[in-house]
Amino acid sequence: MRIVRCLLLAMILTFSIYGCANLQANRDILFQASTIDALLVGVYDGDMTFKQLKRHGDFGLGTFNGLDGEMIALDGKFYQVKVDGIASPVQASMKTPFSVVTFFEPDESFTVDARLNYEQLKTYLDERIPTENIFYAFKIEGVFEYIKTRSVPGQEKPYPLLVDVVKHQSVFEFHDVKGTIVGFRTPGFVQGINVPGYHLHFITEDRKAGGHMLACQMQHVGVELDFTSGLYVVLPKSAAFAAADLTEERHSELEAVEKDRDTHQ
């Protein structure tokens, strides 16, 4: 597995070096700042501004320097949901240690009539995609019976591991709320680089609240998905990233970070 990951990273770096001329011409690309494993080990300072990030996508998710909240990008506008749960516009000069964006151009749309929780939603969507070996961007809109999200407090150096940060997360619950779920499904072979499977954030219709989605209950919502066959990763130039140990398998840590601690959903 480590050899496969090293080969994949080598291919990504090759594309990063030689593929710049084609990047702007091809909008069907998942653009990523840093890697999920770097975030897991506490590399929370980025060197990419949101002004730079916006050149590569109008839709996506991520976080901020110092892990100061959850980011949602929708319709070309970027929002920060801090630990108080309030969403506010992102300033162009702010920086990100980890973000994933694309230009959202849906290839398929459909309505979900079944009543689904989060796990059932993932199974439902898996049955609709043509292959598990490419990337997908998802936009899910409607009135949601229940949405549960989280955000985390900004951190100070020396930065703790992400699995320890989420022990102090703030959780927000929404009932009969109108809004949009934004996120991606990535293949299993990107483990260590991105979040394998589904990674979803939520923002309310009025763009005043949201966060990283932990649980949901929905019915009669609209789904749009964008098939995405390209991946472009820009790695941080920081000393912290250069010194980080990214050789260990961190799947269990990622599971603890991504999933709802309340198992009843």
MARTI-129064 format. One line per 5 residues: number of its first residue (from 1); their letters; for each residue z negated, x, y negated of N, C-alpha, C. Coordinates in steps of 0.001 Angstrom, whole numbers, m for minus. Layout:
MARTI-129064
NUM> A> Z/X/Y/Z/X/Y/Z/X/Y; ...
This chain:
MARTI-129064
1> MRIVR> 0/831/1210/0/0/0/0/866/m1260; m801/1961/m1242/m846/2822/m2405/516/3458/m2670; 1232/3829/m1591/2558/4419/m1746/3519/3413/m2370; 3451/2155/m1906/4321/1109/m2461/4047/924/m3938; 2760/910/m4307/2402/713/m5716/2887/1879/m6560
6> CLLLA> 2785/3097/m6039/3245/4265/m6780/4757/4226/m6987; 5492/3810/m5942/6937/3707/m6064/7324/2640/m7074; 6608/1502/m7039/6891/425/m7980/6628/879/m9402; 5501/1577/m9612/5179/2055/m10942/6217/3063/m11415; 6695/3907/m10503/7729/4882/m10868/8998/4172/m11331
11> MILTF> 9353/3079/m10639/10540/2326/m11035/10357/1687/m12402; 9143/1170/m12660/8853/545/m13951/8947/1570/m15063; 8376/2768/m14830/8419/3810/m15841/9850/4267/m16096; 10665/4336/m15040/12066/4704/m15211/12781/3688/m16079; 12515/2395/m15814/13115/1342/m16625/12627/1431/m18060
16> SIYGC> 11333/1749/m18256/10773/1860/m19598/11462/2969/m20381; 11852/4052/m19690/12476/5182/m20373/13946/4917/m20654; 14671/4393/m19637/16112/4285/m19741/16619/2878/m20060; 15732/1875/m20017/16195/507/m20181/16033/m64/m21564; 15627/750/m22548/15337/235/m23881/16558/m397/m24531
21> ANLQA> 17735/181/m24311/18938/m333/m24958/19264/m1737/m24498; 18903/m2062/m23251/19238/m3374/m22701/18126/m4396/m22884; 16928/m3956/m23310/15780/m4849/m23347/15981/m5989/m24323; 16443/m5691/m25538/16619/m6729/m26535/17746/m7689/m26153; 18773/m7175/m25454/19905/m8012/m25076/19553/m8977/m23951
26> NRDIL> 18633/m8583/m23087/18252/m9407/m21943/16900/m10067/m22222; 16925/m11377/m22484/15692/m12089/m22795/14978/m12580/m21542; 15613/m12425/m20394/15040/m12900/m19140/14162/m11809/m18514; 13162/m11359/m19297/12299/m10254/m18894/10851/m10616/m19171; 9987/m10255/m18246/8546/m10323/m18454/8132/m9000/m19078
31> FQAST> 7665/m9041/m20320/7268/m7833/m21036/5749/m7719/m20989; 5270/m6551/m20608/3835/m6384/m20376/3307/m5130/m21060; 2178/m5281/m21750/1461/m4153/m22336/325/m3769/m21404; 343/m2556/m20872/m667/m1994/m19978/m656/m2691/m18618; m1714/m2464/m17826/m1804/m3034/m16484/m3135/m3748/m16297
36> IDALL> m3185/m4657/m15342/m4413/m5408/m15108/m5516/m4499/m14569; m5167/m3495/m13764/m6206/m2590/m13258/m6823/m1764/m14374; m6031/m1388/m15371/m6586/m671/m16516/m7606/m1545/m17237; m7306/m2839/m17343/m8255/m3757/m17971/m9513/m3891/m17120; m9357/m3954/m15813/m10508/m4094/m14922/m11487/m2936/m15061
41> VGVYD> m10981/m1727/m15327/m11866/m559/m15400/m12340/m272/m16819; m11998/m1155/m17779/m12572/m1024/m19109/m11702/m363/m20153; m10391/m312/m19952/m9489/212/m20993/m9170/m949/m21931; m10036/m1136/m22932/m9970/m2315/m23796/m9355/m2036/m25164; m8953/m798/m25434/m8298/m482/m26699/m6816/m298/m26455
46> GDMTF> m6005/m1018/m27206/m4566/m902/m27060/m3946/m214/m28255; m2692/220/m28108/m1983/817/m29243/m750/6/m29625; m653/m1228/m29110/452/m2109/m29478/m61/m3233/m30364; 554/m3407/m31529/182/m4497/m32422/874/m5791/m31988; 355/m6897/m32486/1002/m8170/m32167/2335/m8316/m32892
51> KQLKR> 2507/m7619/m33993/3818/m7592/m34636/4846/m6981/m33693; 4454/m5916/m33020/5350/m5284/m32045/5540/m6167/m30817; 4462/m6781/m30351/4533/m7615/m29154/5465/m8807/m29353; 5452/m9392/m30545/6279/m10573/m30815/7769/m10293/m30723; 8158/m9046/m30811/9572/m8706/m30666/10058/m8926/m29236
56> HGDFG> 9111/m9046/m28311/9470/m9096/m26895/9166/m10445/m26237; 8670/m11418/m26998/8415/m12716/m26402/7774/m13683/m27369; 7967/m14976/m27088/7381/m16038/m27897/6423/m16913/m27097; 6077/m16445/m25901/5312/m17262/m24960/4532/m16316/m24053; 3232/m16582/m23863/2501/m15712/m22948/999/m15767/m23126
61> LGTFN> 355/m14729/m22616/m1099/m14663/m22636/m1558/m13210/m22650; m2839/m13014/m22922/m3383/m11660/m22961/m4767/m11650/m23568; m5119/m10496/m24165/m6422/m10351/m24800/m6295/m9397/m25979; m7434/m9010/m26556/m7469/m8276/m27806/m8313/m7012/m27682; m8154/m6116/m28640/m8965/m4908/m28644/m10442/m5246/m28492
66> GLDGE> m11127/m4480/m27645/m12529/m4754/m27382/m12738/m5968/m26507; m11661/m6508/m25939/m11717/m7701/m25080/m12229/m8909/m25861; m11855/m8988/m27126/m12408/m9982/m28041/m11665/m11313/m27934; m11815/m11972/m26781/m11267/m13300/m26632/m9980/m13359/m25828; m9475/m14594/m25672/m8278/m14878/m24884/m7107/m15179/m25818
71> MIALD> m5914/m14680/m25440/m4722/m14903/m26246/m3801/m15906/m25576; m3269/m16817/m26391/m2241/m17756/m25945/m1079/m17676/m26925; 139/m17473/m26411/1348/m17491/m27234/2193/m18685/m26816; 2557/m19506/m27778/3295/m20729/m27487/4211/m21059/m28656; 5496/m21257/m28355/6488/m21596/m29382/6518/m20565/m30506
76> GKFYQ> 6326/m19300/m30151/6413/m18229/m31122/5171/m17999/m31955; 4127/m18786/m31718/2876/m18618/m32459/1792/m18115/m31513; 985/m17164/m32002/m22/m16507/m31183/m1415/m16920/m31661; m2293/m17207/m30694/m3640/m17699/m31000/m4688/m16872/m30271; m5850/m16746/m30913/m6996/m16055/m30338/m8119/m17062/m30126
81> VKVDG> m8600/m17169/m28889/m9756/m18015/m28584/m10939/m17085/m28332; m11859/m17056/m29274/m13002/m16152/m29164/m14108/m16819/m28355; m15250/m16165/m28301/m16339/m16600/m27428/m16922/m17946/m27841; m16641/m18400/m29070/m17090/m19719/m29512/m16138/m20825/m29102; m15011/m20460/m28479/m14060/m21454/m28002/m13061/m21934/m29025
86> IASPV> m13178/m21457/m30260/m12292/m21895/m31337/m11032/m21036/m31365; m9880/m21685/m31467/m8605/m20981/m31542/m8225/m20735/m32996; m7727/m19534/m33276/m7286/m19192/m34626/m6019/m18347/m34541; m5186/m18377/m35584/m3946/m17599/m35559/m4224/m16099/m35472; m3347/m15395/m34779/m3462/m13946/m34610/m2768/m13242/m35776
91> QASMK> m3442/m12257/m36333/m2856/m11458/m37404/m1921/m10403/m36810; m828/m10134/m37505/192/m9218/m36996/m346/m7816/m36751; m1350/m7392/m37511/m1882/m6039/m37394/m2871/m5873/m36246; m3323/m6977/m35660/m4255/m6897/m34540/m3566/m6256/m33345; m4355/m5648/m32439/m3799/m4935/m31298/m4255/m5542/m29979
96> TPFSV> m3472/m5262/m28950/m3781/m5801/m27627/m3864/m4687/m26596; m4878/m4726/m25713/m4942/m3787/m24600/m4225/m4298/m23355; m3955/m5594/m23316/m3233/m6178/m22178/m2655/m7514/m22608; m1348/m7647/m22491/m672/m8913/m22778/597/m9001/m21952; 1015/m10230/m21678/2250/m10505/m20945/2999/m11598/m21701
101> VTFFE> 4243/m11320/m22079/5025/m12298/m22838/6460/m12337/m22329; 7144/m13409/m22676/8574/m13549/m22427/9142/m14512/m23450; 10451/m14564/m23561/11100/m15608/m24352/11305/m16795/m23419; 10578/m17870/m23682/10561/m18997/m22749/11822/m19826/m22909; 12642/m19827/m21871/13879/m20594/m21816/13930/m21261/m20451
106> PDESF> 13429/m22488/m20330/13232/m23117/m19023/14505/m23284/m18231; 14396/m22998/m16943/15494/m23193/m16004/15359/m24489/m15224; 14162/m25049/m15204/13919/m26274/m14437/12764/m27031/m15076; 12792/m28336/m14971/11690/m29165/m15460/11499/m30357/m14538; 10264/m30825/m14431/9953/m31978/m13583/8607/m32543/m13989
111> TVDAR> 8289/m33716/m13478/7021/m34376/m13758/6146/m34354/m12519; 4882/m34031/m12713/3909/m34075/m11625/3245/m35444/m11646; 3518/m36258/m10635/2918/m37592/m10554/1643/m37601/m9715; 1506/m36643/m8813/315/m36586/m7961/m906/m36159/m8777; m2072/m36580/m8311/m3327/m36159/m8956/m3760/m34844/m8316
116> LNYEQ> m3834/m33787/m9129/m4037/m32447/m8603/m5186/m31728/m9319; m5960/m30945/m8527/m6880/m29991/m9138/m6164/m28631/m9188; m6869/m27587/m9567/m6220/m26290/m9787/m5599/m25740/m8493; m6351/m25745/m7413/m5824/m25222/m6152/m4641/m26044/m5662; m4731/m27359/m5806/m3623/m28216/m5400/m2400/m28006/m6292
121> LKTYL> m2639/m27755/m7574/m1537/m27476/m8491/m769/m26231/m8051; m1483/m25168/m7693/m825/m23936/m7268/9/m24163/m6005; m530/m24924/m5076/222/m25239/m3858/1470/m26062/m4185; 1303/m27040/m5073/2419/m27904/m5487/3536/m27074/m6126; 3163/m26173/m7020/4155/m25352/m7694/4820/m24379/m6728
126> DERIP> 4038/m23844/m5788/4606/m22938/m4789/5707/m23615/m3980; 5562/m24912/m3777/6568/m25647/m3008/7843/m25913/m3808; 7770/m25730/m5138/8927/m25998/m5985/9742/m24750/m6317; 9152/m23582/m6181/9878/m22368/m6556/10803/m21924/m5416; 11948/m21346/m5738/12912/m20970/m4692/12533/m19717/m3917
131> TENIF> 11744/m18824/m4507/11337/m17593/m3831/10036/m17093/m4444; 9246/m16387/m3660/7998/m15805/m4150/8200/m14396/m4682; 9438/m13919/m4707/9697/m12510/m4996/10195/m12230/m6407; 10172/m13245/m7292/10474/m13014/m8702/9325/m13554/m9534; 9457/m13437/m10849/8417/m13875/m11772/8780/m15247/m12348
136> YAFKI> 7750/m16030/m12645/7955/m17346/m13239/7009/m17531/m14427; 7547/m18094/m15500/6724/m18544/m16623/6611/m20061/m16542; 5394/m20582/m16701/5133/m22010/m16590/4592/m22564/m17901; 5125/m23718/m18300/4567/m24495/m19405/4292/m25900/m18866; 3032/m26313/m18911/2628/m27621/m18396/2005/m28398/m19549
141> EGVFE> 2585/m29536/m19878/2140/m30304/m21043/1787/m31731/m20658; 819/m32294/m21357/445/m33680/m21137/m989/m33936/m21526; m1506/m35070/m21057/m2921/m35409/m21219/m3618/m35069/m19909; m4594/m34193/m19975/m5277/m33701/m18786/m6637/m34394/m18639; m6853/m34902/m17439/m8127/m35561/m17154/m9300/m34607/m17356
146> YIKTR> m9096/m33346/m16953/m10175/m32356/m17058/m9567/m30965/m17134; m10082/m30160/m18046/m9718/m28753/m18146/m10996/m27950/m18367; m11139/m26868/m17625/m12269/m25954/m17802/m11711/m24576/m18136; m12176/m23992/m19244/m11698/m22676/m19664/m12880/m21763/m19947; m12536/m20491/m20198/m13571/m19534/m20575/m13013/m18553/m21597
151> SVPGQ> m13936/m17910/m22296/m13615/m16747/m23087/m14783/m15779/m22956; m14575/m14551/m23368/m15607/m13528/m23213/m15931/m12914/m24578; m17145/m12400/m24741/m17519/m11773/m26014/m16855/m10415/m26183; m16567/m10045/m27432/m16042/m8728/m27720/m17024/m7647/m27295; m16490/m6516/m26834/m17316/m5446/m26277/m17346/m4226/m27199
156> EKPYP> m18409/m3446/m27041/m18543/m2198/m27773/m18590/m1037/m26789; m18152/139/m27232/m18143/1319/m26386/m19564/1846/m26173; m19836/2405/m24992/m18939/2581/m23839/m18680/1241/m23151; m17419/928/m22902/m17041/m367/m22390/m17491/m553/m20932; m18055/m1734/m20610/m18389/m2041/m19217/m17151/m2470/m18444
161> LLVDV> m17273/m2548/m17124/m16193/m3062/m16294/m15979/m4544/m16595; m14756/m5012/m16404/m14440/m6415/m16687/m15248/m7360/m15804; m15493/m6981/m14557/m16250/m7842/m13651/m17680/m8056/m14161; m18206/m7117/m14941/m19533/m7280/m15530/m19473/m8084/m16829; m18378/m7947/m17568/m18219/m8696/m18812/m18198/m10197/m18550
166> VKHQS> m17469/m10634/m17511/m17312/m12069/m17275/m18613/m12738/m16814; m19613/m11945/m16468/m20921/m12522/m16152/m21546/m13158/m17383; m21049/m12786/m18554/m21572/m13303/m19819/m20534/m14161/m20543; m19585/m14703/m19803/m18531/m15518/m20403/m19077/m16843/m20914; m18398/m17398/m21895/m18676/m18750/m22370/m17678/m19695/m21709
171> VFEFH> m18152/m20839/m21260/m17322/m21810/m20553/m17194/m23077/m21393; m15978/m23635/m21435/m15688/m24828/m22232/m15053/m25883/m21335; m15456/m27127/m21497/m14926/m28224/m20694/m14305/m29272/m21601; m13126/m29739/m21202/m12384/m30740/m21952/m12101/m31929/m21042; m12255/m33128/m21594/m11996/m34349/m20833/m10959/m35192/m21574
176> DVKGT> m9976/m35679/m20825/m8906/m36503/m21404/m8335/m35833/m22656; m7902/m34603/m22468/m7448/m33784/m23585/m5943/m33561/m23499; m5290/m33644/m24635/m3864/m33390/m24709/m3647/m31929/m25091; m2764/m31262/m24363/m2539/m29857/m24656/m1493/m29246/m23751; m1512/m27900/m23688/m491/m27157/m22953/m1128/m26038/m22141
181> IVGFR> m733/m25952/m20883/m1079/m24809/m20035/71/m23816/m20112; m269/m22571/m20386/703/m21486/m20540/381/m20414/m19505; 1385/m19925/m18790/1055/m18851/m17860/2201/m18423/m16973; 1838/m17611/m15965/2820/m16964/m15121/2414/m17004/m13655; 3438/m16918/m12805/3229/m16630/m11397/3958/m15329/m11085
186> TPGFV> 3232/m14342/m10566/3843/m13044/m10270/3745/m12749/m8776; 4686/m11967/m8236/4690/m11671/m6797/3509/m10802/m6379; 3182/m10861/m5102/2076/m10084/m4571/2271/m8588/m4675; 3524/m8126/m4735/3764/m6687/m4746/3423/m6034/m6087; 3051/m6830/m7107/2652/m6233/m8385/1144/m6054/m8482
191> QGINV> 446/m6192/m7385/m999/m5998/m7386/m1350/m4660/m8030; m2307/m4709/m8943/m2702/m3524/m9685/m1989/m3413/m11011; m800/m4008/m11111/m25/m3982/m12349/m218/m5284/m13125; m87/m6408/m12428/m309/m7714/m13029/m1216/m8504/m12086; m1468/m9752/m12406/m2299/m10622/m11572/m1402/m11289/m10538
196> PGYHL> m1500/m10932/m9252/m675/m11594/m8247/m993/m13090/m8188; 40/m13912/m8097/m183/m15350/m8087/m226/m15898/m9503; m1070/m16888/m9725/m1082/m17617/m10989/m2123/m17082/m11956; m1712/m16974/m13209/m2600/m16601/m14315/m2266/m17545/m15461; m3194/m18449/m15789/m2915/m19529/m16726/m3960/m19587/m17841
201> HFITE> m3505/m19863/m19053/m4374/m20135/m20191/m4060/m21539/m20705; m4952/m22090/m21521/m4785/m23453/m22025/m5071/m23481/m23522; m4328/m24344/m24245/m4620/m24589/m25652/m4407/m26074/m25940; m5272/m26631/m26764/m5182/m28054/m27101/m3987/m28311/m28014; m3564/m29574/m28066/m2393/m29928/m28863/m2577/m29576/m30335
206> DRKAG> m3804/m29716/m30849/m4055/m29392/m32250/m4242/m27900/m32492; m4151/m27088/m31410/m4247/m25627/m31484/m5605/m25170/m32041; m6650/m25916/m31694/m7983/m25576/m32202/m8929/m25054/m31141; m8563/m25149/m29861/m9463/m24719/m28791/m8648/m24400/m27549; m9284/m23689/m26612/m8598/m23358/m25364/m9304/m22249/m24617
211> GHMLA> m8516/m21362/m23974/m9080/m20232/m23252/m8373/m19982/m21932; m8953/m19086/m21151/m8473/m18755/m19802/m8837/m19908/m18869; m7857/m20485/m18181/m8122/m21678/m17383/m8810/m21336/m16069; m9900/m22061/m15788/m10679/m21880/m14568/m10527/m23045/m13603; m10375/m24251/m14141/m10293/m25438/m13289/m9576/m26539/m14059
216> CQMQH> m9064/m27537/m13321/m8362/m28631/m13970/m8277/m29833/m13035; m7984/m30969/m13620/m7643/m32182/m12893/m6551/m32855/m13708; m5415/m33139/m13077/m4281/m33648/m13854/m3448/m34624/m13050; m2681/m35430/m13780/m1720/m36353/m13194/m759/m36779/m14289; 498/m37005/m13942/1519/m37422/m14900/1651/m36407/m16045
221> VGVEL> 1900/m35161/m15705/2136/m34122/m16706/3529/m33542/m16502; 4088/m33002/m17569/5407/m32404/m17494/5331/m30909/m17274; 6209/m30408/m16423/6249/m28977/m16102/7628/m28420/m16425; 7646/m27292/m17110/8860/m26518/m17311/8617/m25129/m16746; 9613/m24573/m16041/9465/m23221/m15549/10703/m22399/m15829
226> DFTSG> 10446/m21135/m16109/11477/m20174/m16470/11526/m19098/m15389; 12661/m19003/m14682/12838/m17948/m13670/13050/m16622/m14398; 12316/m15605/m13995/12343/m14323/m14698/12473/m13196/m13683; 13579/m12475/m13731/13857/m11476/m12696/13558/m10051/m13122; 13197/m9841/m14400/12946/m8493/m14883/11507/m8274/m15294
231> LYVVL> 11025/m7054/m15130/9679/m6662/m15544/9766/m5359/m16329; 9142/m5342/m17507/9121/m4152/m18352/7678/m3885/m18743; 7160/m2731/m18390/5761/m2388/m18649/5683/m1199/m19598; 4903/m1348/m20669/4631/m245/m21587/3179/179/m21395; 2965/1432/m21017/1627/1927/m20748/995/2490/m22009
236> PKSAA> m335/2332/m22147/m1020/2874/m23328/m914/4392/m23400; m957/4903/m24618/m939/6351/m24831/m2348/6903/m25047; m3346/6066/m24880/m4718/6459/m25202/m5305/7435/m24196; m6301/8179/m24651/m7024/9092/m23768/m7773/8320/m22692; m8263/7117/m23039/m9008/6305/m22068/m8120/5899/m20904
241> FAAAD> m6879/5522/m21189/m5960/5166/m20114/m5600/6393/m19288; m5367/7509/m19951/m4996/8735/m19242/m6096/9183/m18288; m7354/8927/m18663/m8486/9373/m17852/m8936/8349/m16816; m8408/7118/m16895/m8866/6051/m15998/m8465/6317/m14558; m9362/5998/m13626/m9058/6099/m12195/m8430/4789/m11751
246> LTEER> m7125/4798/m11548/m6378/3596/m11172/m5892/3679/m9732; m6550/4503/m8925/m6126/4688/m7535/m6846/3756/m6569; m7969/3190/m6989/m8749/2356/m6074/m8169/955/m5962; m8382/321/m4823/m8005/m1069/m4609/m9048/m1962/m5282; m8620/m2860/m6178/m9553/m3664/m6967/m9303/m5159/m6808
251> HSELE> m8769/m5557/m5665/m8448/m6964/m5449/m9691/m7849/m5522; m10791/m7410/m4932/m12011/m8231/m4931/m12561/m8385/m6343; m12446/m7343/m7165/m12892/m7436/m8551/m12035/m8436/m9319; m10735/m8377/m9090/m9838/m9295/m9776/m10120/m10736/m9380; m10392/m10962/m8095/m10741/m12304/m7635/m11979/m12820/m8363
256> AVEKD> m12987/m11958/m8507/m14227/m12351/m9177/m13989/m12659/m10654; m13069/m11931/m11271/m12770/m12108/m12694/m11974/m13379/m12940; m11006/m13659/m12085/m10055/m14735/m12342/m10556/m16112/m11944; m11415/m16197/m10942/m11751/m17502/m10381/m12990/m18115/m11020; m13047/m19436/m10903/m14183/m20201/m11389/m15404/m19902/m10534
261> RDTHQ> m16523/m19603/m11176/m17755/m19333/m10433/m18326/m20602/m9791; m17981/m21749/m10376/m18415/m23033/m9819/m17430/m23427/m8740; m17843/m23431/m7498/m16921/m23622/m6368/m16638/m25077/m6032; m17176/m26017/m6803/m16938/m27423/m6439/m15525/m27864/m6765; m14830/m27113/m7652/m13458/m27526/m8017/m12472/m27078/m6964
